[in-house]
Amino acid sequence: MESLMRRSAITTLVIVSLLMIPSEALKHDVGGTKYNGWAPNKMNYTSDWASHEQFYVGDWLYWGFDEPRINRQLYSVFEVNKTDYESCSTDHPLYNISKGGGRDVYQLNHSRPYYFISGGGFCWQGMKLTVVVHELPPAPTEAPTEAPSSSGSTSLSASLPGMFAIAAATALRAVL
């Protein structure tokens, strides 16, 4: 009976960890909406929106404007360095994301912080965003066939990615 409980606990932990690992690139609507997500004086995009999202290499950011025909002439999106982000400067952008369509997209191809601002003075009205992009966690290996002893929990920990390993080891110690 105790062995069955251990196996159930291990199986549950492995399934939960698999469900929490993103398996494909996601599209993130900046500001949380497809339309009118990128607008002046709407929110603090970094703390009010991005802090509640998880960004991984390969994901996409999507900036949508409420009135694309009007706002695509006003609003823009530039990737800049941290100094230009802090000073709201578009003098030396790393990349001009705006293509004039009012629906701008950008793929996050590297694990690092990204800094985005709008030009035309709108950065000073809150149209700026920082996102931190992480590598995808490694895919978990197969579940162990036997429950590890309390001193041998490292084999399970090594098979689960990052923070899931700590949670799994802690849960197993509680069960054992």
Accessible surface in RSA format (square Angstrom, percent):
REM  Atomic radii and reference values for relative SASA: ProtOr
REM  Chains: A
REM  Algorithm: Lee & Richards
REM  Probe-radius: 1.40
REM  Slices: 20
REM RES _ NUM      All-atoms   Total-Side   Main-Chain    Non-polar    All polar
REM                ABS   REL    ABS   REL    ABS   REL    ABS   REL    ABS   REL
RES MET A   1   178.06  92.2 132.89  87.9  45.17 107.5 121.61 103.4  56.45  74.8
RES GLU A   2   105.26  60.4  99.61  75.4   5.66  13.5  42.69  82.6  62.57  51.1
RES SER A   3    63.12  53.3  59.33  79.2   3.79   8.7  42.02  89.5  21.11  29.6
RES LEU A   4   113.34  63.1 109.90  78.6   3.44   8.6 111.87  78.6   1.47   4.0
RES MET A   5   108.64  56.3 102.49  67.8   6.15  14.6  82.53  70.2  26.11  34.6
RES ARG A   6    68.91  28.9  68.91  35.1   0.00   0.0   0.92   1.3  67.99  41.2
RES ARG A   7   127.97  53.7 126.47  64.5   1.50   3.6  37.40  51.1  90.58  54.9
RES SER A   8    57.90  48.9  51.10  68.2   6.80  15.7  35.21  75.0  22.69  31.8
RES ALA A   9    20.53  18.9  11.72  18.1   8.81  20.0  19.90  28.0   0.63   1.7
RES ILE A  10     6.03   3.4   5.98   4.5   0.05   0.1   5.99   4.3   0.04   0.1
RES THR A  11    70.05  49.8  68.97  69.9   1.08   2.6  47.16  63.3  22.89  34.6
RES THR A  12    77.93  55.4  75.21  76.2   2.72   6.5  53.03  71.2  24.91  37.7
RES LEU A  13    36.89  20.5  34.02  24.3   2.88   7.2  34.02  23.9   2.88   7.7
RES VAL A  14    15.65  10.3  15.65  14.2   0.00   0.0  15.65  13.6   0.00   0.0
RES ILE A  15    88.63  50.4  88.54  66.0   0.08   0.2  88.54  63.8   0.08   0.2
RES VAL A  16    68.67  45.2  68.45  62.0   0.22   0.5  68.67  59.7   0.00   0.0
RES SER A  17     1.57   1.3   1.47   2.0   0.11   0.2   1.47   3.1   0.11   0.1
RES LEU A  18    88.89  49.5  76.75  54.9  12.14  30.5  76.91  54.0  11.98  32.2
RES LEU A  19   144.34  80.4 114.21  81.7  30.13  75.7 117.19  82.3  27.16  73.1
RES MET A  20   111.93  58.0  86.57  57.3  25.37  60.4  82.47  70.1  29.46  39.0
RES ILE A  21    24.93  14.2  15.53  11.6   9.40  22.6  16.08  11.6   8.85  24.0
RES PRO A  22    29.15  21.2  13.47  12.3  15.68  57.0  25.20  20.8   3.95  24.5
RES SER A  23   107.08  90.5  68.56  91.5  38.52  88.7  49.72 105.9  57.36  80.4
RES GLU A  24   125.75  72.2 115.67  87.5  10.08  24.0  42.28  81.8  83.47  68.1
RES ALA A  25    51.41  47.3  23.85  36.8  27.56  62.7  26.80  37.7  24.61  65.2
RES LEU A  26    85.95  47.9  83.70  59.9   2.25   5.7  85.95  60.4   0.00   0.0
RES LYS A  27   108.27  52.8  79.32  48.7  28.95  68.9  71.75  64.6  36.52  38.9
RES HIS A  28    11.79   6.4   8.13   5.7   3.66   9.4   8.63   8.9   3.16   3.7
RES ASP A  29    37.10  26.0  31.12  31.0   5.97  14.1   3.06   7.2  34.03  33.9
RES VAL A  30     0.05   0.0   0.00   0.0   0.05   0.1   0.00   0.0   0.05   0.1
RES GLY A  31     7.88   9.7   0.00   N/A   7.88   9.7   0.00   0.0   7.88  17.6
RES GLY A  32    48.81  60.2   0.00   N/A  48.81  60.2  20.48  56.2  28.33  63.4
RES THR A  33    62.30  44.3  57.71  58.5   4.59  10.9  62.01  83.3   0.29   0.4
RES LYS A  34    98.74  48.2  93.05  57.1   5.69  13.6  40.50  36.5  58.24  62.0
RES TYR A  35   112.75  52.6 104.75  59.6   8.01  20.8  72.19  54.2  40.56  50.0
RES ASN A  36    56.02  38.6  56.02  54.1   0.00   0.0   8.51  20.5  47.51  45.9
RES GLY A  37     0.00   0.0   0.00   N/A   0.00   0.0   0.00   0.0   0.00   0.0
RES TRP A  38     0.64   0.3   0.00   0.0   0.64   1.5   0.00   0.0   0.64   1.0
RES ALA A  39    13.62  12.5  13.56  20.9   0.06   0.1  13.56  19.1   0.06   0.1
RES PRO A  40    32.44  23.6  20.01  18.2  12.43  45.2  20.01  16.5  12.43  77.2
RES ASN A  41   117.44  81.0  81.29  78.6  36.15  87.1  35.94  86.5  81.50  78.8
RES LYS A  42    78.85  38.5  45.80  28.1  33.05  78.7  45.39  40.9  33.47  35.6
RES MET A  43    49.08  25.4  30.91  20.5  18.17  43.3  44.67  38.0   4.42   5.8
RES ASN A  44    83.03  57.3  73.06  70.6   9.98  24.0  24.08  58.0  58.96  57.0
RES TYR A  45     0.75   0.3   0.16   0.1   0.59   1.5   0.16   0.1   0.59   0.7
RES THR A  46    42.44  30.2  42.17  42.8   0.27   0.7  41.82  56.2   0.62   0.9
RES SER A  47    59.05  49.9  50.06  66.8   8.99  20.7  43.31  92.2  15.74  22.1
RES ASP A  48    80.53  56.4  60.18  59.9  20.35  48.1  17.85  42.0  62.68  62.5
RES TRP A  49    17.58   7.1  16.16   7.8   1.42   3.3  15.20   8.1   2.37   3.8
RES ALA A  50     7.95   7.3   3.40   5.2   4.55  10.4   3.59   5.1   4.36  11.6
RES SER A  51    75.73  64.0  36.14  48.2  39.60  91.2  45.53  97.0  30.21  42.3
RES HIS A  52   144.86  79.2 109.05  75.8  35.80  91.6  80.93  83.4  63.93  74.4
RES GLU A  53    57.18  32.8  45.53  34.4  11.66  27.8   4.40   8.5  52.78  43.1
RES GLN A  54   112.57  62.9 104.76  76.6   7.81  18.6  44.66  95.1  67.91  51.5
RES PHE A  55     5.70   2.9   4.99   3.1   0.71   1.8   4.99   3.0   0.71   2.0
RES TYR A  56    33.46  15.6  33.46  19.0   0.00   0.0  11.42   8.6  22.04  27.2
RES VAL A  57    40.93  26.9  33.62  30.4   7.31  17.6  33.62  29.2   7.31  19.8
RES GLY A  58    14.55  17.9   0.00   N/A  14.55  17.9  14.55  39.9   0.00   0.0
RES ASP A  59     2.53   1.8   2.53   2.5   0.00   0.0   0.00   0.0   2.53   2.5
RES TRP A  60    98.04  39.3  98.04  47.5   0.00   0.0  82.88  44.2  15.15  24.6
RES LEU A  61     0.00   0.0   0.00   0.0   0.00   0.0   0.00   0.0   0.00   0.0
RES TYR A  62    16.81   7.9  16.80   9.6   0.01   0.0  15.58  11.7   1.23   1.5
RES TRP A  63     0.00   0.0   0.00   0.0   0.00   0.0   0.00   0.0   0.00   0.0
RES GLY A  64     0.00   0.0   0.00   N/A   0.00   0.0   0.00   0.0   0.00   0.0
RES PHE A  65     1.70   0.9   1.52   0.9   0.18   0.5   1.70   1.0   0.00   0.0
RES ASP A  66    74.64  52.3  61.34  61.1  13.30  31.5   3.94   9.3  70.70  70.5
RES GLU A  67    92.03  52.8  91.56  69.3   0.47   1.1  22.88  44.3  69.15  56.5
RES PRO A  68    33.72  24.6  33.72  30.7   0.00   0.0  33.72  27.8   0.00   0.0
RES ARG A  69   194.45  81.6 184.04  93.8  10.40  24.8  60.35  82.5 134.09  81.3
RES ILE A  70   105.68  60.1 100.41  74.8   5.28  12.7 104.56  75.3   1.12   3.0
RES ASN A  71    17.41  12.0  17.41  16.8   0.00   0.0   0.00   0.0  17.41  16.8
RES ARG A  72    88.57  37.2  73.92  37.7  14.65  34.9   2.67   3.6  85.90  52.1
RES GLN A  73   137.37  76.8 104.34  76.3  33.03  78.6  41.43  88.2  95.94  72.8
RES LEU A  74    88.56  49.3  76.82  55.0  11.75  29.5  79.20  55.6   9.36  25.2
RES TYR A  75    24.95  11.6  21.82  12.4   3.13   8.1   1.60   1.2  23.34  28.8
RES SER A  76    18.93  16.0  18.93  25.3   0.00   0.0  16.23  34.6   2.69   3.8
RES VAL A  77     0.00   0.0   0.00   0.0   0.00   0.0   0.00   0.0   0.00   0.0
RES PHE A  78    32.64  16.3  32.64  20.2   0.00   0.0  32.64  19.8   0.00   0.0
RES GLU A  79     4.98   2.9   4.98   3.8   0.00   0.0   0.10   0.2   4.89   4.0
RES VAL A  80     1.14   0.8   0.00   0.0   1.14   2.7   0.00   0.0   1.14   3.1
RES ASN A  81    64.35  44.4  61.11  59.1   3.24   7.8  26.87  64.7  37.48  36.2
RES LYS A  82   115.82  56.5 112.76  69.2   3.05   7.3  56.58  50.9  59.24  63.1
RES THR A  83    97.24  69.2  95.51  96.8   1.73   4.1  59.29  79.6  37.95  57.4
RES ASP A  84    14.23  10.0  14.23  14.2   0.00   0.0   0.00   0.0  14.23  14.2
RES TYR A  85    27.55  12.9  27.55  15.7   0.00   0.0  18.44  13.9   9.12  11.2
RES GLU A  86   104.24  59.8  85.12  64.4  19.12  45.5  37.99  73.5  66.26  54.1
RES SER A  87    56.43  47.7  43.76  58.4  12.67  29.2  43.76  93.2  12.67  17.7
RES CYS A  88    18.30  13.8   0.72   0.8  17.57  41.3   0.15   0.4  18.15  19.6
RES SER A  89    24.24  20.5  18.52  24.7   5.72  13.2  20.44  43.5   3.80   5.3
RES THR A  90    44.25  31.5  31.16  31.6  13.09  31.2   2.41   3.2  41.84  63.3
RES ASP A  91   114.11  79.9  85.89  85.5  28.22  66.7  18.68  44.0  95.43  95.2
RES HIS A  92   134.09  73.3 125.29  87.1   8.80  22.5  85.76  88.4  48.33  56.2
RES PRO A  93    53.39  38.9  32.13  29.3  21.26  77.3  32.13  26.5  21.26 132.1
RES LEU A  94   105.65  58.8  73.64  52.7  32.00  80.5  77.32  54.3  28.33  76.2
RES TYR A  95    98.22  45.9  93.12  53.0   5.10  13.3  68.71  51.6  29.51  36.4
RES ASN A  96    69.79  48.1  63.21  61.1   6.58  15.8  21.02  50.6  48.77  47.1
RES ILE A  97     2.78   1.6   0.44   0.3   2.34   5.6   0.60   0.4   2.18   5.9
RES SER A  98    23.26  19.7  14.00  18.7   9.27  21.3  14.00  29.8   9.27  13.0
RES LYS A  99   150.74  73.5 114.32  70.1  36.42  86.7  96.05  86.5  54.69  58.3
RES GLY A 100    36.97  45.6   0.00   N/A  36.97  45.6  27.53  75.5   9.45  21.2
RES GLY A 101    41.99  51.8   0.00   N/A  41.99  51.8  31.72  87.0  10.27  23.0
RES GLY A 102     0.58   0.7   0.00   N/A   0.58   0.7   0.00   0.0   0.58   1.3
RES ARG A 103    85.30  35.8  66.16  33.7  19.15  45.6  31.32  42.8  53.98  32.7
RES ASP A 104     4.73   3.3   2.04   2.0   2.69   6.4   2.69   6.3   2.04   2.0
RES VAL A 105    76.81  50.5  62.52  56.6  14.30  34.4  62.52  54.3  14.30  38.8
RES TYR A 106    35.07  16.4  31.88  18.1   3.19   8.3  17.57  13.2  17.50  21.6
RES GLN A 107    55.30  30.9  48.34  35.3   6.96  16.6   5.69  12.1  49.61  37.6
RES LEU A 108     0.00   0.0   0.00   0.0   0.00   0.0   0.00   0.0   0.00   0.0
RES ASN A 109    81.47  56.2  69.03  66.7  12.44  29.9  16.33  39.3  65.14  63.0
RES HIS A 110   112.11  61.3 109.32  76.0   2.80   7.2  66.71  68.8  45.40  52.8
RES SER A 111    51.84  43.8  26.68  35.6  25.16  58.0   7.79  16.6  44.05  61.7
RES ARG A 112    85.49  35.9  78.25  39.9   7.24  17.2  49.31  67.4  36.18  21.9
RES PRO A 113    60.49  44.1  57.08  52.0   3.41  12.4  57.08  47.1   3.41  21.2
RES TYR A 114     2.10   1.0   2.01   1.1   0.09   0.2   0.42   0.3   1.69   2.1
RES TYR A 115    35.28  16.5  34.92  19.9   0.36   0.9  20.10  15.1  15.18  18.7
RES PHE A 116     0.00   0.0   0.00   0.0   0.00   0.0   0.00   0.0   0.00   0.0
RES ILE A 117     0.03   0.0   0.03   0.0   0.00   0.0   0.03   0.0   0.00   0.0
RES SER A 118     0.77   0.6   0.00   0.0   0.77   1.8   0.00   0.0   0.77   1.1
RES GLY A 119     6.86   8.5   0.00   N/A   6.86   8.5   6.86  18.8   0.00   0.0
RES GLY A 120    74.95  92.4   0.00   N/A  74.95  92.4  39.86 109.4  35.09  78.6
RES GLY A 121    40.70  50.2   0.00   N/A  40.70  50.2  27.89  76.5  12.81  28.7
RES PHE A 122    34.69  17.4  34.69  21.5   0.00   0.0  34.69  21.0   0.00   0.0
RES CYS A 123     2.58   2.0   1.76   2.0   0.82   1.9   1.76   4.5   0.82   0.9
RES TRP A 124   176.00  70.6 144.30  69.8  31.70  74.4 127.25  67.8  48.76  79.1
RES GLN A 125    72.91  40.8  69.39  50.7   3.52   8.4  22.19  47.2  50.71  38.5
RES GLY A 126    25.52  31.5   0.00   N/A  25.52  31.5  22.49  61.7   3.03   6.8
RES MET A 127     0.00   0.0   0.00   0.0   0.00   0.0   0.00   0.0   0.00   0.0
RES LYS A 128    50.24  24.5  48.90  30.0   1.34   3.2  27.55  24.8  22.69  24.2
RES LEU A 129     0.00   0.0   0.00   0.0   0.00   0.0   0.00   0.0   0.00   0.0
RES THR A 130    23.46  16.7  21.12  21.4   2.34   5.6  18.04  24.2   5.42   8.2
RES VAL A 131     1.70   1.1   0.00   0.0   1.70   4.1   1.70   1.5   0.00   0.0
RES VAL A 132    75.91  49.9  69.36  62.8   6.55  15.8  69.36  60.3   6.55  17.8
RES VAL A 133     2.07   1.4   0.00   0.0   2.07   5.0   0.00   0.0   2.07   5.6
RES HIS A 134    85.59  46.8  84.68  58.9   0.91   2.3  46.60  48.0  38.99  45.4
RES GLU A 135   114.23  65.6 104.06  78.7  10.17  24.2  49.50  95.7  64.73  52.9
RES LEU A 136    80.12  44.6  64.81  46.4  15.31  38.5  64.81  45.5  15.31  41.2
RES PRO A 137    35.74  26.0  22.35  20.4  13.38  48.6  28.31  23.4   7.43  46.2
RES PRO A 138    97.12  70.8  86.02  78.4  11.10  40.3  96.95  80.0   0.17   1.1
RES ALA A 139    85.47  78.6  62.20  96.0  23.27  52.9  64.03  90.2  21.44  56.8
RES PRO A 140    25.58  18.6   5.85   5.3  19.72  71.7   6.29   5.2  19.28 119.8
RES THR A 141    88.35  62.8  73.82  74.8  14.53  34.6  77.27 103.8  11.08  16.7
RES GLU A 142   161.54  92.7 141.77 107.3  19.78  47.1  62.76 121.4  98.78  80.6
RES ALA A 143    45.22  41.6  27.37  42.2  17.85  40.6  28.32  39.9  16.90  44.8
RES PRO A 144    45.22  33.0  21.18  19.3  24.04  87.4  32.50  26.8  12.72  79.1
RES THR A 145   123.65  87.9 103.73 105.2  19.92  47.5  84.87 114.0  38.78  58.6
RES GLU A 146   131.56  75.5 124.82  94.4   6.75  16.1  40.73  78.8  90.84  74.2
RES ALA A 147    30.13  27.7   7.88  12.2  22.24  50.6   7.88  11.1  22.24  58.9
RES PRO A 148    15.54  11.3   4.15   3.8  11.40  41.4  14.78  12.2   0.76   4.7
RES SER A 149    69.80  59.0  54.42  72.6  15.37  35.4  52.98 112.8  16.82  23.6
RES SER A 150    76.02  64.2  60.75  81.1  15.27  35.2  27.56  58.7  48.46  67.9
RES SER A 151   106.22  89.8  70.75  94.4  35.47  81.7  55.53 118.2  50.69  71.0
RES GLY A 152    27.47  33.9   0.00   N/A  27.47  33.9  24.12  66.2   3.35   7.5
RES SER A 153     8.32   7.0   8.14  10.9   0.18   0.4   1.08   2.3   7.23  10.1
RES THR A 154   102.04  72.6 100.40 101.8   1.64   3.9  75.48 101.4  26.56  40.2
RES SER A 155    72.16  61.0  55.13  73.6  17.04  39.2  55.05 117.2  17.11  24.0
RES LEU A 156     1.62   0.9   1.03   0.7   0.59   1.5   1.62   1.1   0.00   0.0
RES SER A 157    30.90  26.1  26.31  35.1   4.59  10.6  21.02  44.8   9.88  13.8
RES ALA A 158    91.93  84.5  51.76  79.9  40.17  91.4  64.06  90.2  27.87  73.8
RES SER A 159    18.96  16.0  12.33  16.5   6.63  15.3  13.69  29.1   5.27   7.4
RES LEU A 160    10.16   5.7   2.49   1.8   7.66  19.3   3.49   2.5   6.67  17.9
RES PRO A 161     5.69   4.1   1.72   1.6   3.96  14.4   5.28   4.4   0.41   2.5
RES GLY A 162    59.66  73.6   0.00   N/A  59.66  73.6  45.18 124.0  14.48  32.4
RES MET A 163   133.01  68.9 121.45  80.4  11.56  27.5  86.31  73.4  46.70  61.9
RES PHE A 164    26.27  13.1  24.58  15.2   1.69   4.4  24.96  15.1   1.31   3.8
RES ALA A 165    13.10  12.0  12.71  19.6   0.39   0.9  12.96  18.3   0.13   0.4
RES ILE A 166   127.67  72.7 123.64  92.1   4.03   9.7 127.52  91.8   0.15   0.4
RES ALA A 167    57.12  52.5  46.95  72.5  10.17  23.1  54.23  76.4   2.89   7.7
RES ALA A 168     1.41   1.3   1.18   1.8   0.24   0.5   1.18   1.7   0.24   0.6
RES ALA A 169     8.02   7.4   7.38  11.4   0.64   1.5   7.91  11.1   0.11   0.3
RES THR A 170    79.33  56.4  77.75  78.8   1.58   3.8  65.63  88.2  13.70  20.7
RES ALA A 171    33.88  31.1  26.31  40.6   7.57  17.2  33.28  46.9   0.59   1.6
RES LEU A 172     0.62   0.3   0.62   0.4   0.00   0.0   0.62   0.4   0.00   0.0
RES ARG A 173   138.29  58.1 121.19  61.8  17.10  40.7  51.37  70.2  86.92  52.7
RES ALA A 174    89.41  82.2  48.61  75.0  40.80  92.8  60.58  85.3  28.83  76.4
RES VAL A 175    58.24  38.3  31.85  28.8  26.39  63.6  38.16  33.2  20.08  54.5
RES LEU A 176    61.81  34.4  11.02   7.9  50.79 127.7  18.14  12.7  43.68 117.5
END  Absolute sums over single chains surface
CHAIN  1 A     9971.6       7999.7       1972.0       5874.8       4096.8
END  Absolute sums over all chains
TOTAL          9971.6       7999.7       1972.0       5874.8       4096.8
